[in-house]
């Protein structure tokens, strides 16, 4: 098993408007991307579990031509709200980093 953070070239999060966060997981080569994709370990359900959401709230897709995985979730607080601790959404990717991939 290998942590996703060791397999991906980049794992990032950012705003997708004031009401959503989006996550990008990008890979350097097709073999590693296919390893992760085919493992089933990175999925709508896995993202939902990591962020305590129902899976229906996660938008999720594989982008084969870019060797990337993308997911979007509702922001826990609207951007700019007093409860918003990360206005740009750039620090929200950490729970994805330790997903174990065979």
N, CA, C and O atoms as a MOPAC input file, in Angstrom:
PM7 MOZYME 1SCF
protein

 N      0.84600 1    -1.18700 1     0.00000 1
 C      0.00000 1     0.00000 1     0.00000 1
 C      0.89000 1     1.24900 1     0.00000 1
 O      1.93100 1     1.30900 1     0.65300 1
 N      0.42600 1     2.23500 1    -0.76400 1
 C      1.15400 1     3.49600 1    -0.87400 1
 C      0.17900 1     4.64800 1    -0.68600 1
 O     -0.92400 1     4.62500 1    -1.23200 1
 N      0.57400 1     5.64300 1     0.07100 1
 C     -0.27500 1     6.81900 1     0.28200 1
 C     -0.43300 1     7.58000 1    -1.03300 1
 O      0.51700 1     7.71900 1    -1.80400 1
 N     -1.63400 1     8.06400 1    -1.26900 1
 C     -1.92500 1     8.82800 1    -2.48000 1
 C     -0.94700 1     9.98400 1    -2.66100 1
 O     -0.55700 1    10.28800 1    -3.78900 1
 N     -0.54900 1    10.62500 1    -1.57900 1
 C      0.38000 1    11.75800 1    -1.65600 1
 C      1.71900 1    11.36300 1    -2.27100 1
 O      2.39200 1    12.20800 1    -2.86200 1
 N      2.11400 1    10.11000 1    -2.14600 1
 C      3.37400 1     9.65200 1    -2.73200 1
 C      3.22200 1     9.28500 1    -4.20200 1
 O      4.21200 1     9.23400 1    -4.93200 1
 N      2.00300 1     9.03100 1    -4.64000 1
 C      1.75200 1     8.64100 1    -6.02800 1
 C      1.41500 1     9.82800 1    -6.92900 1
 O      1.75500 1     9.83300 1    -8.11200 1
 N      0.75800 1    10.81200 1    -6.37500 1
 C      0.29700 1    11.95600 1    -7.16900 1
 C      1.39600 1    12.99400 1    -7.31700 1
 O      2.19900 1    13.19700 1    -6.40600 1
 N      1.42600 1    13.64600 1    -8.46400 1
 C      2.33400 1    14.78900 1    -8.66300 1
 C      1.84300 1    15.97800 1    -7.87000 1
 O      2.63300 1    16.74600 1    -7.32100 1
 N      0.49900 1    16.12600 1    -7.81600 1
 C     -0.10300 1    17.27600 1    -7.15600 1
 C     -1.47000 1    16.89700 1    -6.61100 1
 O     -2.27200 1    16.27100 1    -7.30500 1
 N     -1.72700 1    17.27200 1    -5.38800 1
 C     -3.06600 1    17.19800 1    -4.80700 1
 C     -3.34800 1    18.60500 1    -4.30300 1
 O     -2.60300 1    19.13800 1    -3.48000 1
 N     -4.42100 1    19.20200 1    -4.79700 1
 C     -4.72100 1    20.57800 1    -4.38700 1
 C     -6.21100 1    20.76600 1    -4.20800 1
 O     -7.03000 1    19.99800 1    -4.71200 1
 N     -6.53300 1    21.81600 1    -3.47300 1
 C     -7.92700 1    22.23200 1    -3.31100 1
 C     -7.99900 1    23.72200 1    -3.59400 1
 O     -7.02000 1    24.45200 1    -3.44100 1
 N     -9.17700 1    24.15200 1    -4.00900 1
 C     -9.38900 1    25.57500 1    -4.28400 1
 C    -10.88400 1    25.84500 1    -4.34700 1
 O    -11.70200 1    24.92700 1    -4.40100 1
 N    -11.20900 1    27.10100 1    -4.34000 1
 C    -12.60500 1    27.48800 1    -4.46900 1
 C    -13.13200 1    27.13800 1    -5.85400 1
 O    -12.41500 1    27.20800 1    -6.85200 1
 N    -14.38300 1    26.76700 1    -5.88400 1
 C    -15.11500 1    26.62300 1    -7.13700 1
 C    -16.34800 1    27.50600 1    -6.96900 1
 O    -17.48300 1    27.03700 1    -7.06200 1
 N    -16.10800 1    28.76600 1    -6.72400 1
 C    -17.17100 1    29.70000 1    -6.37200 1
 C    -17.28100 1    29.78800 1    -4.86100 1
 O    -16.55000 1    29.09500 1    -4.15300 1
 N    -18.17100 1    30.61600 1    -4.35400 1
 C    -18.25900 1    30.82700 1    -2.90800 1
 C    -18.94600 1    29.68800 1    -2.14000 1
 O    -18.94500 1    29.68200 1    -0.90900 1
 N    -19.52600 1    28.73600 1    -2.86000 1
 C    -20.29000 1    27.68500 1    -2.19200 1
 C    -19.69800 1    26.28600 1    -2.35300 1
 O    -20.22500 1    25.33600 1    -1.77400 1
 N    -18.62300 1    26.13400 1    -3.11900 1
 C    -18.03900 1    24.82100 1    -3.37800 1
 C    -16.52400 1    24.85600 1    -3.29400 1
 O    -15.89100 1    25.87900 1    -3.55500 1
 N    -15.95500 1    23.70700 1    -2.92000 1
 C    -14.51500 1    23.47000 1    -2.99800 1
 C    -14.28400 1    22.41300 1    -4.06000 1
 O    -15.09800 1    21.50600 1    -4.22600 1
 N    -13.18600 1    22.52600 1    -4.77300 1
 C    -12.84600 1    21.50500 1    -5.75100 1
 C    -11.45200 1    20.96600 1    -5.44300 1
 O    -10.58100 1    21.68700 1    -4.95600 1
 N    -11.26600 1    19.69700 1    -5.73600 1
 C    -10.00200 1    19.00100 1    -5.49400 1
 C     -9.49000 1    18.45900 1    -6.80900 1
 O    -10.25000 1    17.90200 1    -7.60200 1
 N     -8.20300 1    18.62200 1    -7.03900 1
 C     -7.54900 1    18.06900 1    -8.21100 1
 C     -6.44100 1    17.15100 1    -7.74100 1
 O     -5.63300 1    17.51700 1    -6.88700 1
 N     -6.40900 1    15.95500 1    -8.30600 1
 C     -5.34500 1    14.99600 1    -8.03600 1
 C     -4.73200 1    14.67900 1    -9.39300 1
 O     -5.39600 1    14.11800 1   -10.26400 1
 N     -3.46600 1    15.04000 1    -9.57200 1
 C     -2.82000 1    14.91800 1   -10.88000 1
 C     -1.61000 1    13.99600 1   -10.79700 1
 O     -0.93900 1    13.90700 1    -9.77000 1
 N     -1.35500 1    13.31800 1   -11.90300 1
 C     -0.30000 1    12.31500 1   -11.95400 1
 C      0.68300 1    12.61000 1   -13.07200 1
 O      0.33000 1    13.23200 1   -14.07400 1
 N      1.92600 1    12.15800 1   -12.89300 1
 C      2.97700 1    12.36100 1   -13.88900 1
 C      2.89100 1    11.39400 1   -15.06100 1
 O      3.27800 1    11.73300 1   -16.17900 1
 N      2.38200 1    10.18600 1   -14.80700 1
 C      2.39500 1     9.18700 1   -15.87300 1
 C      1.11700 1     8.35700 1   -15.85300 1
 O      0.43300 1     8.24800 1   -14.83400 1
 N      0.82000 1     7.78300 1   -17.00200 1
 C     -0.42200 1     7.03000 1   -17.15400 1
 C     -0.45900 1     5.77800 1   -16.28000 1
 O     -1.52000 1     5.42000 1   -15.76900 1
 N      0.66500 1     5.11400 1   -16.09900 1
 C      0.68100 1     3.89400 1   -15.28500 1
 C      0.26000 1     4.17500 1   -13.84900 1
 O     -0.52900 1     3.42200 1   -13.27700 1
 N      0.77100 1     5.23600 1   -13.26800 1
 C      0.40900 1     5.57700 1   -11.88700 1
 C     -1.05000 1     6.00700 1   -11.81300 1
 O     -1.77700 1     5.60300 1   -10.90600 1
 N     -1.47400 1     6.82500 1   -12.76700 1
 C     -2.88000 1     7.24100 1   -12.81600 1
 C     -3.79300 1     6.02400 1   -12.89500 1
 O     -4.77200 1     5.94000 1   -12.15500 1
 N     -3.48700 1     5.08400 1   -13.77900 1
 C     -4.31200 1     3.86800 1   -13.93200 1
 C     -4.28000 1     3.02400 1   -12.65500 1
 O     -5.29500 1     2.44500 1   -12.26700 1
 N     -3.13600 1     2.95700 1   -12.01400 1
 C     -3.03500 1     2.20800 1   -10.75000 1
 C     -4.03400 1     2.74900 1    -9.73800 1
 O     -4.76700 1     1.98800 1    -9.10500 1
 N     -4.05800 1     4.06400 1    -9.59300 1
 C     -4.96200 1     4.68400 1    -8.63000 1
 C     -6.41600 1     4.52900 1    -9.08300 1
 O     -7.27300 1     4.14200 1    -8.28900 1
 N     -6.69000 1     4.82300 1   -10.32700 1
 C     -8.05800 1     4.72500 1   -10.84200 1
 C     -8.60000 1     3.30400 1   -10.71200 1
 O     -9.71000 1     3.09600 1   -10.22200 1
 N     -7.81100 1     2.33500 1   -11.15300 1
 C     -8.26600 1     0.94100 1   -11.14200 1
 C     -8.38500 1     0.35300 1    -9.74300 1
 O     -9.07800 1    -0.64500 1    -9.54900 1
 N     -7.71800 1     0.96000 1    -8.76800 1
 C     -7.78100 1     0.44600 1    -7.39200 1
 C     -9.16100 1     0.65500 1    -6.76400 1
 O     -9.56600 1    -0.09500 1    -5.87600 1
 N     -9.87500 1     1.67600 1    -7.23100 1
 C    -11.17100 1     1.99900 1    -6.63400 1
 C    -11.06800 1     2.70600 1    -5.29300 1
 O    -12.08800 1     2.98800 1    -4.66400 1
 N     -9.85000 1     2.99700 1    -4.84700 1
 C     -9.66100 1     3.62300 1    -3.54000 1
 C     -9.96800 1     5.10800 1    -3.53800 1
 O    -10.29700 1     5.67000 1    -2.49400 1
 N     -9.86700 1     5.75100 1    -4.69200 1
 C    -10.21100 1     7.16300 1    -4.81800 1
 C    -11.52200 1     7.20700 1    -5.58900 1
 O    -11.56500 1     6.94900 1    -6.79200 1
 N    -12.58700 1     7.54000 1    -4.87200 1
 C    -13.93500 1     7.47000 1    -5.43300 1
 C    -14.81400 1     8.54200 1    -4.79300 1
 O    -14.41400 1     9.21700 1    -3.84400 1
 N    -15.99400 1     8.67400 1    -5.32700 1
 C    -16.98900 1     9.59200 1    -4.74000 1
 C    -17.21800 1     9.24300 1    -3.27100 1
 O    -17.28800 1    10.12500 1    -2.41500 1
 N    -17.33400 1     7.95500 1    -2.99400 1
 C    -17.59300 1     7.49900 1    -1.62500 1
 C    -16.40600 1     7.78300 1    -0.70400 1
 O    -16.59200 1     8.15800 1     0.45400 1
 N    -15.19300 1     7.60600 1    -1.21700 1
 C    -14.00300 1     7.87000 1    -0.40100 1
 C    -13.90400 1     9.35200 1    -0.04700 1
 O    -13.57600 1     9.70200 1     1.08700 1
 N    -14.18300 1    10.21500 1    -1.00800 1
 C    -14.15100 1    11.65700 1    -0.74800 1
 C    -15.23500 1    12.02300 1     0.26400 1
 O    -14.98900 1    12.76800 1     1.21300 1
 N    -16.42400 1    11.49300 1     0.05100 1
 C    -17.53600 1    11.78000 1     0.96500 1
 C    -17.18100 1    11.37100 1     2.39600 1
 O    -17.43400 1    12.11800 1     3.34100 1
 N    -16.60400 1    10.20200 1     2.54500 1
 C    -16.24900 1     9.72200 1     3.87900 1
 C    -15.20500 1    10.62100 1     4.52400 1
 O    -15.30500 1    10.93000 1     5.71100 1
 N    -14.20800 1    11.04400 1     3.76000 1
 C    -13.14000 1    11.89400 1     4.29600 1
 C    -13.64800 1    13.24600 1     4.77500 1
 O    -13.06800 1    13.84400 1     5.68000 1
 N    -14.72600 1    13.72800 1     4.17200 1
 C    -15.25000 1    15.05300 1     4.51900 1
 C    -16.59100 1    14.99400 1     5.24700 1
 O    -17.24500 1    16.02000 1     5.43400 1
 N    -16.99800 1    13.79300 1     5.65700 1
 C    -18.21400 1    13.63700 1     6.44700 1
 C    -19.47700 1    14.05600 1     5.70600 1
 O    -20.36800 1    14.67900 1     6.28300 1
 N    -19.54500 1    13.71100 1     4.42800 1
 C    -20.68100 1    14.09700 1     3.59000 1
 C    -21.38400 1    12.87300 1     3.02800 1
 O    -20.77500 1    11.80900 1     2.91400 1
 N    -22.65500 1    13.00900 1     2.67800 1
 C    -23.28400 1    11.93800 1     1.90500 1
 C    -22.68000 1    11.91600 1     0.49500 1
 O    -22.37000 1    12.97400 1    -0.05300 1
 N    -22.51200 1    10.75200 1    -0.08600 1
 C    -21.85500 1    10.66500 1    -1.39000 1
 C    -22.60300 1    11.43600 1    -2.47700 1
 O    -21.99000 1    11.86100 1    -3.45700 1
 N    -23.90300 1    11.62100 1    -2.32400 1
 C    -24.66800 1    12.37100 1    -3.32900 1
 C    -24.23900 1    13.84200 1    -3.39700 1
 O    -24.53800 1    14.52800 1    -4.37400 1
 N    -23.53700 1    14.33000 1    -2.36000 1
 C    -23.07700 1    15.72100 1    -2.33700 1
 C    -21.72000 1    15.91100 1    -3.00900 1
 O    -21.22900 1    17.03600 1    -3.10400 1
 N    -21.11600 1    14.83000 1    -3.47200 1
 C    -19.78600 1    14.90600 1    -4.08200 1
 C    -19.91400 1    14.77600 1    -5.59900 1
 O    -20.47200 1    13.80300 1    -6.10700 1
 N    -19.39200 1    15.76700 1    -6.30900 1
 C    -19.25600 1    15.66700 1    -7.75800 1
 C    -17.88100 1    15.06500 1    -8.00200 1
 O    -16.88900 1    15.54100 1    -7.44800 1
 N    -17.81100 1    14.02300 1    -8.82600 1
 C    -16.57000 1    13.27100 1    -8.95300 1
 C    -16.39600 1    12.76800 1   -10.37500 1
 O    -17.34000 1    12.24900 1   -10.97000 1
 N    -15.19100 1    12.91800 1   -10.92700 1
 C    -14.93300 1    12.30600 1   -12.22900 1
 C    -13.44600 1    12.11700 1   -12.47600 1
 O    -12.59800 1    12.78700 1   -11.88700 1
 N    -13.16500 1    11.17600 1   -13.37000 1
 C    -11.81700 1    10.91300 1   -13.84700 1
 C    -11.64200 1    11.64300 1   -15.17000 1
 O    -12.53200 1    11.62900 1   -16.02100 1
 N    -10.51400 1    12.26600 1   -15.33300 1
 C    -10.19100 1    12.97000 1   -16.57600 1
 C     -8.97300 1    12.26900 1   -17.18800 1
 O     -7.83000 1    12.67200 1   -16.97200 1
 N     -9.24900 1    11.21000 1   -17.95600 1
 C     -8.18600 1    10.35800 1   -18.48000 1
 C     -7.16500 1    11.12400 1   -19.32000 1
 O     -5.96300 1    10.88800 1   -19.20100 1
 N     -7.63400 1    12.03400 1   -20.16300 1
 C     -6.70100 1    12.73700 1   -21.05100 1
 C     -5.75900 1    13.67500 1   -20.29100 1
 O     -4.71100 1    14.04700 1   -20.81900 1
 N     -6.10500 1    14.05600 1   -19.08300 1
 C     -5.24700 1    14.92400 1   -18.26500 1
 C     -4.54100 1    14.16300 1   -17.14700 1
 O     -3.79200 1    14.75500 1   -16.37000 1
 N     -4.77600 1    12.84600 1   -17.06200 1
 C     -4.22000 1    12.02400 1   -15.97500 1
 C     -4.55000 1    12.64400 1   -14.62900 1
 O     -3.68000 1    12.84600 1   -13.78200 1
 N     -5.84000 1    12.94200 1   -14.45500 1
 C     -6.26800 1    13.65100 1   -13.25000 1
 C     -7.60800 1    13.12300 1   -12.74200 1
 O     -8.40700 1    12.55400 1   -13.48500 1
 N     -7.81200 1    13.33400 1   -11.46900 1
 C     -9.07600 1    13.02500 1   -10.80400 1
 C     -9.57700 1    14.33400 1   -10.21200 1
 O     -8.80100 1    15.10000 1    -9.64100 1
 N    -10.86000 1    14.58500 1   -10.34600 1
 C    -11.43400 1    15.83500 1    -9.85500 1
 C    -12.66000 1    15.51700 1    -9.00400 1
 O    -13.45200 1    14.63300 1    -9.33300 1
 N    -12.79900 1    16.24700 1    -7.91600 1
 C    -13.97600 1    16.12300 1    -7.05300 1
 C    -14.33300 1    17.51000 1    -6.54700 1
 O    -13.45800 1    18.35200 1    -6.34000 1
 N    -15.62400 1    17.74100 1    -6.35000 1
 C    -16.08800 1    19.00800 1    -5.76400 1
 C    -17.08800 1    18.69400 1    -4.67000 1
 O    -17.89100 1    17.76700 1    -4.77900 1
 N    -17.01900 1    19.49800 1    -3.59900 1
 C    -17.92500 1    19.32700 1    -2.46500 1
 C    -18.46300 1    20.69300 1    -2.04900 1
 O    -17.86900 1    21.72200 1    -2.37200 1
 N    -19.58700 1    20.70500 1    -1.33300 1
 C    -20.06000 1    21.98000 1    -0.77900 1
 C    -19.05800 1    22.49300 1     0.25800 1
 O    -18.50600 1    21.71300 1     1.03400 1
 N    -18.83000 1    23.79200 1     0.26800 1
 C    -17.96500 1    24.37300 1     1.29000 1
 C    -18.62700 1    24.22100 1     2.65400 1
 O    -19.84800 1    24.34400 1     2.75400 1
 N    -17.85900 1    23.95900 1     3.70300 1
 C    -18.44300 1    23.86600 1     5.04300 1
 C    -18.99600 1    25.20600 1     5.52400 1
 O    -19.93100 1    25.24700 1     6.32400 1
 N    -18.41600 1    26.29800 1     5.03400 1
 C    -18.92100 1    27.64800 1     5.31900 1
 C    -18.79700 1    28.44100 1     4.02300 1
 O    -17.83500 1    28.26500 1     3.27400 1
 N    -19.74400 1    29.29500 1     3.76100 1
 C    -19.69800 1    30.12000 1     2.55400 1
 C    -18.42600 1    30.96600 1     2.58600 1
 O    -18.04900 1    31.48300 1     3.63800 1
 N    -17.77100 1    31.10600 1     1.44500 1
 C    -16.54400 1    31.88900 1     1.37400 1
 C    -16.77700 1    33.29300 1     1.92900 1
 O    -17.72100 1    33.98100 1     1.53900 1
 N    -15.90600 1    33.70000 1     2.83800 1
 C    -15.98800 1    35.02400 1     3.43300 1
 C    -16.83900 1    35.10100 1     4.68900 1
 O    -16.82200 1    36.12000 1     5.38000 1
 N    -17.58300 1    34.04200 1     4.99900 1
 C    -18.37700 1    34.00800 1     6.21800 1
 C    -17.45200 1    34.05400 1     7.43500 1
 O    -16.28700 1    33.67200 1     7.33300 1
 N    -17.94300 1    34.50800 1     8.56300 1
 C    -17.12600 1    34.55600 1     9.77700 1
 C    -16.60700 1    33.17400 1    10.17700 1
 O    -15.55300 1    33.06500 1    10.80400 1
 N    -17.33400 1    32.13000 1     9.82200 1
 C    -16.90600 1    30.76400 1    10.14400 1
 C    -15.94600 1    30.17600 1     9.11700 1
 O    -15.48400 1    29.04700 1     9.28800 1
 N    -15.64000 1    30.90200 1     8.07400 1
 C    -14.76200 1    30.41200 1     7.00800 1
 C    -13.30400 1    30.60100 1     7.42400 1
 O    -12.80600 1    31.72500 1     7.48500 1
 N    -12.63300 1    29.49700 1     7.70600 1
 C    -11.24500 1    29.55400 1     8.16300 1
 C    -10.23300 1    29.47600 1     7.01800 1
 O     -9.03200 1    29.61400 1     7.25000 1
 N    -10.70000 1    29.25800 1     5.79500 1
 C     -9.80300 1    29.11900 1     4.64500 1
 C    -10.47400 1    29.75900 1     3.43000 1
 O    -11.07300 1    29.07100 1     2.60400 1
 N    -10.36500 1    31.06600 1     3.33600 1
 C    -11.07000 1    31.83200 1     2.31300 1
 C    -10.82900 1    31.39200 1     0.88700 1
 O    -11.71800 1    31.51000 1     0.04500 1
 N     -9.63200 1    30.88300 1     0.59900 1
 C     -9.32800 1    30.44900 1    -0.76600 1
 C     -9.51400 1    28.94800 1    -0.95400 1
 O     -9.40900 1    28.45100 1    -2.07600 1
 N     -9.78600 1    28.23000 1     0.11000 1
 C     -9.99000 1    26.78600 1     0.01600 1
 C     -8.71700 1    26.00700 1    -0.25700 1
 O     -8.77600 1    24.81700 1    -0.56400 1
 N     -7.58300 1    26.65000 1    -0.15100 1
 C     -6.31700 1    26.02700 1    -0.52100 1
 C     -5.74600 1    25.04300 1     0.49000 1
 O     -4.76000 1    24.37100 1     0.18800 1
 N     -6.32700 1    24.93500 1     1.66700 1
 C     -5.78900 1    24.04300 1     2.69700 1
 C     -6.69500 1    22.84700 1     2.96600 1
 O     -6.51400 1    22.16000 1     3.97200 1
 N     -7.65500 1    22.58300 1     2.10400 1
 C     -8.65800 1    21.55900 1     2.38900 1
 C     -8.34300 1    20.18200 1     1.80900 1
 O     -9.11400 1    19.24700 1     2.02400 1
 N     -7.26200 1    20.03000 1     1.09800 1
 C     -6.93100 1    18.77300 1     0.42400 1
 C     -6.32000 1    17.71800 1     1.34400 1
 O     -6.29800 1    16.54100 1     0.98500 1
 N     -5.83100 1    18.10000 1     2.50600 1
 C     -5.05000 1    17.20600 1     3.36400 1
 C     -5.71900 1    15.85300 1     3.64800 1
 O     -5.01300 1    14.84600 1     3.63800 1
 N     -7.02700 1    15.76300 1     3.90000 1
 C     -7.61100 1    14.44900 1     4.17400 1
 C     -7.48100 1    13.43800 1     3.02700 1
 O     -7.62700 1    12.23700 1     3.25200 1
 N     -7.21100 1    13.90000 1     1.81800 1
 C     -7.07100 1    12.98600 1     0.69300 1
 C     -5.67400 1    12.37600 1     0.60800 1
 O     -5.49800 1    11.32800 1    -0.01300 1
 N     -4.70300 1    13.00200 1     1.20900 1
 C     -3.31200 1    12.62300 1     1.03000 1
 C     -2.96300 1    11.21800 1     1.51800 1
 O     -2.09800 1    10.55800 1     0.94200 1
 N     -3.62900 1    10.76100 1     2.57200 1
 C     -3.25200 1     9.46100 1     3.13500 1
 C     -4.16400 1     8.32000 1     2.71300 1
 O     -4.16300 1     7.26700 1     3.35000 1
 N     -4.93800 1     8.50600 1     1.65800 1
 C     -5.70300 1     7.36900 1     1.10500 1
 C     -4.68200 1     6.32800 1     0.64100 1
 O     -3.76800 1     6.64400 1    -0.12000 1
 N     -4.84000 1     5.11900 1     1.09300 1
 C     -3.91200 1     4.04000 1     0.75900 1
 C     -4.32000 1     3.34400 1    -0.54000 1
 O     -5.46900 1     2.93300 1    -0.70600 1
 N     -3.37300 1     3.22200 1    -1.44000 1
 C     -3.61000 1     2.60600 1    -2.75000 1
 C     -2.71500 1     1.36600 1    -2.87800 1
 O     -1.50600 1     1.44300 1    -2.65800 1
 N     -3.32000 1     0.22100 1    -3.23500 1
 C     -2.48200 1    -0.98600 1    -3.39900 1
 C     -1.57500 1    -0.90100 1    -4.63000 1
 O     -0.81500 1    -1.83100 1    -4.90200 1

